[in-house]
């Protein structure tokens, strides 16, 4: 009975946690479609700063990773060109699966967890309370710009990763090895379909929203002790990665079916 009770309590706690994340997502998306005349300049500045920090400064990380992944996959599958369609294989692995997941992982490790730390410190030092007492909605002026910035950055980084992995990887193989890759780019163009593009865009947007909302939620979950910040940061990173894996699986299954 004790085991059953523990399972039940953990299940209810998990359901309540997911419900809170969904409610926060709904509030932020509702704020996104609402029009407000005040604070636009501030929001625009915060969004640009978030995109710069998440996307532009991450290029030095994501470009080498994309080159390594793309080159490695092209080398491996070029050797088996008689068994696999190289173009379709690269589209399936890079554009549909690895591109969104690696991009999401880099954003989680490098940028998204900083949102937990930032909001956590604002909670500990009562800055969120001060913002609310001033009559300002922290969801709109603190959280919404980060949702827009991180989601836009994930989408842009995903495009960069795909282009560098495919074109850059092909250039590396062509200039440094004698492995025959034939008309590789033509095969990619022939294999790439509208469904692949739509699938990738949906994944990138879902990953960006999920990562941001999860990190914001854990940032607000920080109590009045500064020692809670690393705990919530670790939880947020693990949850973001798990949710991205789950979303990737569900979307892929729906499209393949």
MOMO-V228086 format. One record per residue. N is the residue number from 0. PHI is phi in whole degrees, -180 to 180 (NA if undefined). Layout:
BEGIN
n->N phi->PHI
n->N phi->PHI
END
This chain:
BEGIN
n->0 phi->NA
n->1 phi->-63
n->2 phi->-65
n->3 phi->-61
n->4 phi->-64
n->5 phi->-65
n->6 phi->-63
n->7 phi->-63
n->8 phi->-65
n->9 phi->-65
n->10 phi->-65
n->11 phi->-63
n->12 phi->-65
n->13 phi->-67
n->14 phi->-63
n->15 phi->-65
n->16 phi->-65
n->17 phi->-63
n->18 phi->-63
n->19 phi->-65
n->20 phi->-64
n->21 phi->-65
n->22 phi->-65
n->23 phi->-65
n->24 phi->-62
n->25 phi->-61
n->26 phi->-64
n->27 phi->-69
n->28 phi->-68
n->29 phi->-67
n->30 phi->-64
n->31 phi->-64
n->32 phi->-90
n->33 phi->-82
n->34 phi->-101
n->35 phi->-133
n->36 phi->-82
n->37 phi->-92
n->38 phi->78
n->39 phi->-65
n->40 phi->-63
n->41 phi->-64
n->42 phi->-63
n->43 phi->-62
n->44 phi->-65
n->45 phi->-67
n->46 phi->-62
n->47 phi->-63
n->48 phi->-63
n->49 phi->-68
n->50 phi->-64
n->51 phi->-63
n->52 phi->-68
n->53 phi->-82
n->54 phi->-101
n->55 phi->-63
n->56 phi->-72
n->57 phi->-87
n->58 phi->-62
n->59 phi->-67
n->60 phi->-96
n->61 phi->-76
n->62 phi->-66
n->63 phi->-61
n->64 phi->-64
n->65 phi->-64
n->66 phi->-62
n->67 phi->-65
n->68 phi->-64
n->69 phi->-62
n->70 phi->-63
n->71 phi->-62
n->72 phi->-68
n->73 phi->-63
n->74 phi->-61
n->75 phi->-65
n->76 phi->-84
n->77 phi->-66
n->78 phi->-68
n->79 phi->-111
n->80 phi->-61
n->81 phi->-75
n->82 phi->-100
n->83 phi->-128
n->84 phi->-80
n->85 phi->-59
n->86 phi->-64
n->87 phi->-64
n->88 phi->-64
n->89 phi->-68
n->90 phi->-63
n->91 phi->-64
n->92 phi->-79
n->93 phi->-82
n->94 phi->-73
n->95 phi->-84
n->96 phi->-115
n->97 phi->-67
n->98 phi->-55
n->99 phi->-61
n->100 phi->-70
n->101 phi->-66
n->102 phi->-61
n->103 phi->-62
n->104 phi->-64
n->105 phi->-64
n->106 phi->-64
n->107 phi->-62
n->108 phi->-71
n->109 phi->-95
n->110 phi->-117
n->111 phi->-65
n->112 phi->-64
n->113 phi->-66
n->114 phi->-66
n->115 phi->-61
n->116 phi->-64
n->117 phi->-63
n->118 phi->-68
n->119 phi->-61
n->120 phi->-65
n->121 phi->-64
n->122 phi->-70
n->123 phi->-62
n->124 phi->-95
n->125 phi->63
n->126 phi->-72
n->127 phi->-63
n->128 phi->-63
n->129 phi->-66
n->130 phi->-64
n->131 phi->-66
n->132 phi->-66
n->133 phi->-81
n->134 phi->82
n->135 phi->-107
n->136 phi->-81
n->137 phi->-66
n->138 phi->-65
n->139 phi->-80
n->140 phi->-99
n->141 phi->-109
n->142 phi->-91
n->143 phi->-60
n->144 phi->-60
n->145 phi->-73
n->146 phi->-63
n->147 phi->-65
n->148 phi->-66
n->149 phi->-70
n->150 phi->-64
n->151 phi->-64
n->152 phi->-67
n->153 phi->-60
n->154 phi->-63
n->155 phi->-67
n->156 phi->-65
n->157 phi->-63
n->158 phi->-62
n->159 phi->-61
n->160 phi->-60
n->161 phi->-63
n->162 phi->-65
n->163 phi->-69
n->164 phi->-64
n->165 phi->-83
n->166 phi->-73
n->167 phi->-66
n->168 phi->-63
n->169 phi->-64
n->170 phi->-64
n->171 phi->-64
n->172 phi->-66
n->173 phi->-67
n->174 phi->-91
n->175 phi->-114
n->176 phi->-133
n->177 phi->-111
n->178 phi->-72
n->179 phi->-74
n->180 phi->-113
n->181 phi->59
n->182 phi->-88
n->183 phi->-62
n->184 phi->-64
n->185 phi->-66
n->186 phi->-65
n->187 phi->-63
n->188 phi->-61
n->189 phi->-73
n->190 phi->-80
n->191 phi->-73
n->192 phi->-120
n->193 phi->-65
n->194 phi->-62
n->195 phi->-63
n->196 phi->-67
n->197 phi->-62
n->198 phi->-59
n->199 phi->-68
n->200 phi->-64
n->201 phi->-61
n->202 phi->-63
n->203 phi->-61
n->204 phi->-67
n->205 phi->-64
n->206 phi->-63
n->207 phi->-61
n->208 phi->-66
n->209 phi->-63
n->210 phi->-61
n->211 phi->-65
n->212 phi->-62
n->213 phi->-62
n->214 phi->-69
n->215 phi->-63
n->216 phi->-61
n->217 phi->-70
n->218 phi->-65
n->219 phi->-72
n->220 phi->-78
n->221 phi->-65
n->222 phi->-80
n->223 phi->-85
n->224 phi->-111
n->225 phi->-69
n->226 phi->-71
n->227 phi->-78
n->228 phi->-64
n->229 phi->-63
n->230 phi->-65
n->231 phi->-68
n->232 phi->-64
n->233 phi->-63
n->234 phi->-62
n->235 phi->-64
n->236 phi->-63
n->237 phi->-66
n->238 phi->-64
n->239 phi->-59
n->240 phi->-64
n->241 phi->-64
n->242 phi->-64
n->243 phi->-65
n->244 phi->-60
n->245 phi->-66
n->246 phi->-64
n->247 phi->-60
n->248 phi->-64
n->249 phi->-64
n->250 phi->-65
n->251 phi->-63
n->252 phi->-63
n->253 phi->-63
n->254 phi->-74
n->255 phi->-71
n->256 phi->-72
END
